[in-house]
């Protein structure tokens, strides 16, 4: 019995929906460190970054991806790394603009997650697909990505492609 308790405890501690104070180790400028892509460092006002994104997607008639995550979260980093891969670059370059928003230890920019419609619990990453008017197109699946590391890249690609078809 103790063995199962220990295993389930370890699983919970490694989940990005349970968040010990990991962000203290990654409060550096967005970069690639030890081959780990870490884009969730707030270098400016998050709301301003989102407003700029909306202006760009209006002008270019693209979709926007607002990715709320944290560098301490392996699912957030995995999702960002996937989007930064060569397979996704053409799809994204022609159809999307992306902004990464740091949620700290789930104590930063939560008001923006709420603004876009998430009422209850959320995980990292939480991903919003928005149209050129700033309307959220995927509210029902925005929090689904908290297990992004376990989600197949083909599914991620098809998911993003489905909004442009």
C-alpha positions as CSV (number, residue, x, y, z in Angstrom):
1,X,0.0,0.0,0.0
2,X,2.8,2.4,0.9
3,X,4.5,1.7,-2.5
4,X,1.3,2.9,-4.3
5,X,1.0,5.9,-2.2
6,X,4.6,6.8,-2.9
7,X,4.2,6.3,-6.6
8,X,1.1,8.4,-6.8
9,X,2.8,11.1,-4.8
10,X,5.7,11.2,-7.2
11,X,3.3,11.4,-10.1
12,X,1.5,14.4,-8.6
13,X,4.8,16.2,-7.8
14,X,5.9,15.9,-11.4
15,X,2.6,17.2,-12.9
16,X,2.4,20.8,-14.0
17,X,-1.0,21.1,-12.5
18,X,0.6,20.8,-9.1
19,X,3.2,23.5,-8.8
20,X,5.9,23.7,-6.2
21,X,8.0,26.9,-6.3
22,X,10.1,25.9,-9.4
23,X,10.0,29.2,-11.2
24,X,12.7,30.6,-8.9
25,X,15.3,28.7,-11.1
26,X,14.1,30.1,-14.4
27,X,13.7,33.9,-13.9
28,X,16.1,34.6,-16.7
29,X,15.8,36.0,-20.2
30,X,14.0,33.7,-22.7
31,X,16.7,31.5,-24.2
32,X,17.7,28.0,-24.9
33,X,19.7,26.6,-22.0
34,X,21.1,23.1,-22.0
35,X,19.0,22.4,-25.1
36,X,15.8,23.4,-23.2
37,X,13.6,26.0,-24.8
38,X,12.4,28.4,-22.1
39,X,10.2,31.2,-23.6
40,X,8.0,32.0,-20.6
41,X,9.9,34.8,-19.1
42,X,7.9,38.0,-18.7
43,X,10.0,40.8,-20.2
44,X,7.1,43.2,-20.4
45,X,3.5,43.7,-19.7
46,X,1.6,40.6,-20.7
47,X,-1.6,42.5,-21.6
48,X,0.4,44.8,-23.9
49,X,2.0,41.7,-25.5
50,X,-1.4,40.3,-26.2
51,X,-2.7,43.6,-27.5
52,X,0.2,43.8,-29.9
53,X,-0.5,40.2,-31.0
54,X,-4.1,41.2,-31.8
55,X,-2.9,44.2,-33.8
56,X,-0.5,42.0,-35.8
57,X,-3.0,39.2,-36.6
58,X,-5.6,41.8,-37.6
59,X,-3.2,43.4,-40.0
60,X,-1.9,40.1,-41.4
61,X,-5.2,38.2,-41.3
62,X,-3.7,35.4,-39.2
63,X,-4.7,33.5,-36.1
64,X,-3.1,34.1,-32.7
65,X,-1.8,31.6,-30.2
66,X,-1.7,32.8,-26.6
67,X,0.3,30.3,-24.6
68,X,0.2,30.7,-20.8
69,X,2.9,28.6,-19.3
70,X,6.0,28.5,-17.1
71,X,9.6,27.5,-17.6
72,X,9.4,25.1,-14.6
73,X,6.7,23.1,-16.3
74,X,7.9,20.3,-18.6
75,X,4.6,20.4,-20.5
76,X,4.9,24.1,-21.1
77,X,8.4,23.8,-22.4
78,X,7.5,20.7,-24.4
79,X,4.7,22.5,-26.1
80,X,6.8,25.5,-26.9
81,X,9.6,23.3,-28.3
82,X,7.1,21.5,-30.5
83,X,5.9,24.8,-31.9
84,X,9.5,25.9,-32.5
85,X,10.3,22.7,-34.4
86,X,10.9,22.7,-38.2
87,X,7.8,20.6,-38.8
88,X,5.5,23.3,-37.2
89,X,7.4,26.4,-38.5
90,X,5.8,26.6,-42.0
91,X,2.2,26.1,-40.6
92,X,2.8,28.7,-37.9
93,X,4.6,31.2,-40.1
94,X,1.9,31.3,-42.7
95,X,-1.1,31.2,-40.4
96,X,-0.3,32.1,-36.7
97,X,1.4,34.6,-34.5
98,X,2.4,33.4,-31.0
99,X,2.9,35.0,-27.7
100,X,4.1,33.2,-24.6
101,X,2.9,34.5,-21.3
102,X,4.5,33.5,-18.0
103,X,2.2,32.5,-15.2
104,X,5.0,32.3,-12.6
105,X,3.9,29.8,-10.0
106,X,0.3,30.3,-11.1
107,X,0.4,33.7,-9.4
108,X,1.0,35.9,-12.5
109,X,-1.4,36.9,-15.3
110,X,-4.2,34.7,-14.0
111,X,-6.6,37.7,-14.7
112,X,-5.8,37.3,-18.4
113,X,-6.6,33.6,-18.4
114,X,-9.9,34.5,-16.7
115,X,-10.5,37.3,-19.2
116,X,-10.4,34.8,-22.0
117,X,-13.0,32.6,-20.4
118,X,-11.4,29.9,-18.2
119,X,-13.4,29.9,-14.9
120,X,-12.1,27.0,-12.9
121,X,-8.8,25.2,-12.6
122,X,-6.2,25.5,-15.3
123,X,-2.9,23.8,-16.0
124,X,0.2,24.8,-17.8
125,X,0.2,25.4,-20.6
126,X,-3.2,26.8,-21.3
127,X,-3.4,27.6,-25.0
128,X,-5.9,30.0,-26.6
129,X,-6.4,30.1,-30.3
130,X,-7.9,33.5,-31.3
131,X,-9.1,35.0,-34.5
132,X,-8.2,38.5,-35.8
133,X,-10.9,40.1,-33.7
134,X,-9.5,38.6,-30.5
135,X,-12.3,36.0,-30.1
136,X,-11.3,32.7,-28.5
137,X,-12.0,29.8,-30.8
138,X,-11.0,27.0,-28.5
139,X,-12.3,27.7,-25.0
140,X,-13.5,24.1,-24.6
141,X,-10.0,22.8,-25.2
142,X,-7.8,25.6,-24.0
143,X,-6.9,23.9,-20.7
144,X,-6.5,20.5,-22.4
145,X,-2.8,21.1,-23.1
146,X,-1.7,20.8,-19.5
147,X,-0.5,17.3,-20.6
148,X,1.2,18.6,-23.7
149,X,4.3,16.5,-23.3
150,X,2.2,13.3,-23.6
151,X,0.2,14.5,-26.6
152,X,1.3,13.2,-30.0
153,X,2.8,15.8,-32.3
154,X,0.5,14.7,-35.2
155,X,-2.5,15.5,-33.0
156,X,-1.0,18.9,-32.2
157,X,-0.4,19.6,-35.8
158,X,-3.9,18.6,-36.9
159,X,-5.4,20.6,-34.1
160,X,-3.7,23.8,-35.2
161,X,-4.4,23.1,-38.8
162,X,-8.1,22.6,-38.1
163,X,-8.5,26.3,-37.4
164,X,-7.2,27.4,-40.7
165,X,-9.1,25.0,-43.0
